[in-house]
Amino acid sequence: MLSKVVFSFAVLGLALASAKSYTMTLSTPVLVGNTELKAGNYEVSVSGQNAVITGWKTESKTPVRVETVDAKFAATSVKYKVEGGKKQIQEIQLGDSKTRLVFVEASPQP
């Protein structure tokens, strides 16, 4: 019985560790997928193969490729590209971790 309880707590601990969220601050409006995020503070977490970004009464769930790098990122940072005069998030580097979220572009529908 005791081993079942210990195992349950270990599984719960792994689930909570994977649900960690990170804070990011956007200084200007940006697009993530088809959602426009206003300037401000947001929480970023990973759910399966999606980045979940919440804040400013907005929630965006966007497909990402989760990558692990060799060294920890000192702070959470956002890389973007400008298309048609609008900033589009390409990557989020999660501070105090070795995790980088690379946003996957959707393939055009035929």
Steps between C-alpha positions, in 0.01 A plus 500: 500500500779742593675440166178591314477829692867583434454415130188720482689796646787444255260503204326810636839671539591428138165634379544823698858547378392477136225759558743776601419843361728787408437873489577702190455870432414630156592864435295520179206307352595170331324215325519144628329277248188696403466670840622855559651556843505855634807639675511377859581206726405143409541151644642230270465127563525186289210258461596204282632649175337840556614823661222644714530877544257673737450860606300814418179293484661298219602137471691371201580133440751467217699199369871508589805282471659466845880497481765451767829691473834448675498802734225663706347825377559781751158658440184434299530669162293518182628493143273613221496592133319787330262415216262749345591753767399264786725316744452121506648294786746239371660377822481536877805414710386405851709666771689287755446194280655330198167509314423687182153510339517528121164595350388270220345670201179341375513354151274675248175313436440388137 
